[in-house]
């Protein structure tokens, strides 16, 4: 199965540059996927190092285990990375990690494997769960059971969709007659609503599908929850690298980094600092690092990638 999926890790060299891992280091890949970045990490840390790799997707985990079968110093964790602290405490590694990677994008397998429901280019069940074992809520349930008001909020807040209300209203109208069950059915509804002049840059269903995926997997709340855990997990001078793929994720990472790097967190009206707050990180990337034009040509899915990195003080 793994040979059928072309998987190119995004910002590959820059990830390793900013992680700055050395022989015998301990690292965490919070988003194993098919194992592309993990393989690079394992090469850096050598046989004396250790990699803890999180993957909630059962299919990805199976493929990654096969792709990384030659390595014996990797612990595979079938879990959402929200359980980072719990897992590291179990292995007595919390506060001892030299590098953590969070690659928040969709894996190639999510778009290419059958019946995952992530792609509007196929007509398949509206699922969108990263894990069918760990997550019960599907995109089909959201589309058919959420109120039009709630759907519009999701499309607007998580997809930044300009036509959120119109799309939600049309969905509510259609599902009264018959449930909306497939990605193809939903994509056609969206195509009818969004004017053709907006078709130039991205498929009209892109933002709605992004919003649904975020809601199904609770992605933004999970990200907000795990970021403080990563700082606690790192050893002094350990590094955190985060790759995000849209402004919602990047904004969360940016604000978290800024807050953690501040020397004072007092409210603006307090003129003399009283908080005695000490910065916990040093930001390594003043602005998000983007892929080169050459990488975008080679791997078009990298075009929206934004990398931010920080080092624990």
N, C-alpha and C positions, 0 to 999 in steps of 0.2 A: 504493500500500500504506500509506504513512504516514498518509493521511487517515482510514483506518479505525481507527486506534489513538488513543484519547483518552489523551494523556500530560500529566500535571500535575506539574511539578517540586515536590518536597517542600520545605517551609520556604524557599520562594523568596526572600522579602525578607530573611530572617535570614541566609541564605547570603551574599548580597551585602553585607549590613551587616558581617558578620564578616570576609569576605575583604578589604573596604575597598580595592578596586582603583581605580586612577586611570588617566587617559589615558596611553597609551604604555607601560603596564606589561606584563610578561610573566607569563602564568598557565598553569597546568596543570589540566586536568580529567581526572582519572584514570579516571573512569567516565562516558564520554560519553553512553551510552544513546541516546536519540533526539535529543539535543541541546538539551533545555530549559534546563538551567543554563548550558550553553556559550553559548547565544544571549545570555543576560543578561550573561555575562562579556565577550563580544565587544562588546556595547553600552557597557560600562563602560570598556574599554581603548581603544576607538576604532580607527580604521584604522592608527594608528601603533604600536599594541600587537601582541602575538603570543600566540596560544593554542596550546598543545600538547595534543591530545585523544587519550586512549587508549580503545580499545574492542576487546575481543577477540571479540565476537559479530559474525559476518559480516552477518547480517540487520540488526542495529541500525546497524552502520556504514554500510551502503548507504542506509538511511532517513535517518540523521543527515546524511550528505553532501548528500542532496537538500534536507533541511530548512534547511541552512546554506549553500546554494549561492551566496548573495549575498555571502558573506564570503570575502575573499582572504587574510586574515592568520591562517589556521588550518592547523596541520599535523596531519593525521589519522595516528594510529599504530595499526595493526592488531596489537595485542599486549596481553598481560596487563600490568597496571601494576607487576607485580613487576620489570619491566625498566625502571623509571623512570630510575635512575642511568645505565645503559648508553645509553638514548635521549638523555638530556640531554647527556651527554659527547659523543655523536656530533654534536649540534647546537651544542656549545660553550656550553651554557647552565647547566650544573650550578653551583649556588651563586648564580645570578642571577635566580631565580624570585621574583616578588612575592606570588603566591597559589596555593595548591594545594587542590583540592577532591577529596574522596573520598566519594562517595554510594554506600554499600555495599548498597543495597536492590535487589530484583528490579525490572527495568524492566517497564512495562506489556506490552511486546511479548512478554516471556517467558511471560506468562500467556495472552495473547490470540492469538498466532500459532499455527498448527496444528503438531502433531507435535513440540513442544519437550519435553513430558513433565514440566513443572514443576507443573501444576495437577491436583488430585484431582477437579476438577469436570468434567473431560473424560476420555474413555477413549481414550488414545493411547499410543504406545510410551514405555516408561520410559527416557528419555534424560537430561535435566537438565544437559547440557553447555552452558556459556556459549558455547563455540566448538567446532564440530564438526571444524574444521581443526586446532586447537591442542591439543585434548584427546581422547584415545582412550577413556578409562574412562567407561562409562555406568552409570546407576542399575540397569539390567537386569542387568548383569554383577555388580554388588555384591549385589543381592538373590538372585541364583541361584548365586553362587560363594563368597561369604564364609561362614565358619562362623557358626553361630547365636550363639556367644560373641562373635565380632567384630561381628556385626550389633547385638547387644544393647548393646555398648560404644558403637557409633556413635549409636544411638537415644538412649542415656542421656546421653552426653557432649555430643553436638552438638544434640540435640533436647530434652534434659531431660525425656524421656518416662518417666513413672512405670511404664508397663507394657512397658518395653523388652524384658525377658526373655521374657514371654509372647508378645509379637508376633513376636520373632525365632524362638522355638520353633515357632510356628504356620507361619511362612514356611518353615522348614526341612522341616517335615512335608509341606506342600503341594507344594513344588518337587520332592520325591522322585518324585511321580506325574507332574507336568507343570510345565514352567517357567512362572514368573510374568513375563509380558511387557508388561502394560499398567498404566497408572496406575489404571484402574478396578478391575482385579483386585486390586491391592495395597490400594487404599482399602477395598474390601469386606472383606478379611482383617482390617484394622485395626478397622473398625467392629464386627466380630463379637467382638473381644477387649475393647475398651474399654467399660466399663459406660455405659449410656445417660444416667446422671445427670451424666456429664462432658461431655455434648454441648452444654450451654447456651451457653458462651462462644465456643468455636472448634470447627471441624470436627475430629473425632477423628484424622484423618490429618495434621493440620497439622504436628505436631512431628516425626513420622517423615519427612515430605517435606522439611522444613527440614534435618534431619540428613543425609539422602541427598544433597541439593543441596550441602551443605557438604563432604561427603566426595568427591563427584564432582569438584568444582572446587577442592578443597584450600584453601578460603576463609580459614580462620583462620590457617594457616601463611603464606599469601600476605600477609595483613594484618600479621602480626608482622614479616614480612620487609621490607615496604615502608615502614613507619612511620619507621625510622631513615633510610631513603633520602630521605624528604620533608624532614627537618631539614637534611640535607646539601645538598639541592637549593635550599633557600630562601636568598634574600639576607637580610642583616640587616633586621629589622623586617618581613620577609615573613610571611605568615600561612598556617596550615593549618586547614582546616575539614573535619571528619569527621562524616558522618551514618551512624549504625548503626541496626539495626532489631531487635536482640534482645540480651539481657544478655551473651551470650558475646562478641560483637563489642565492645560498649560497655565491658566489663570490660578487654579488651585495650587499648583506646584510653585509658581512664582511668588504668590502671597505667603505661602508657608516658608519658603526659603528666606524671604525678606524679614519675616517676623523672627525666625530663629537666629538670623544674623544680626539683629538689632542689639544695641547696648542698653537701650531704654524702651520700656513698653508702657510707660505712664500715659495717662490720657492727655490730650493736647493742652487742656487748660491748666495742667500742673507744670509750672515753670521750672521748678527745681526737682530733679529726678529723686523719686522716693522708692522706686521698685527694686533697685539693686540687681536688676536683671543682667545676667551674663550671656553673651551670644554663645550658642551651642555649635554653630557651623560657620565656615568661611565659604562664601559663594565663589565657585570657580568659573562660572559662565555669566558675564554681565548681561548678555542677551542670549536668547535661545540659539543654539547652533543648528543650522539647517543642512540638509544633504546638498552635495554639489550637483551641478547640472548633469554631469556625467553619471552620477549614481541614479538620478531621477530617470534618465534615459534607459539605464540598465534595469532599474527596478522602479517602475512608475508608482507603485504603492508607497514609496518612501517620500513622495512629493510634499506631504503635509507634516512630516516628522519634525519635532522640535525637541532638542536635547538640552537638558539643564543638569548641572552637576554641582555638588557641594562636598566639602570635607569637614568631618567632625573635629572640633577643637579639643 
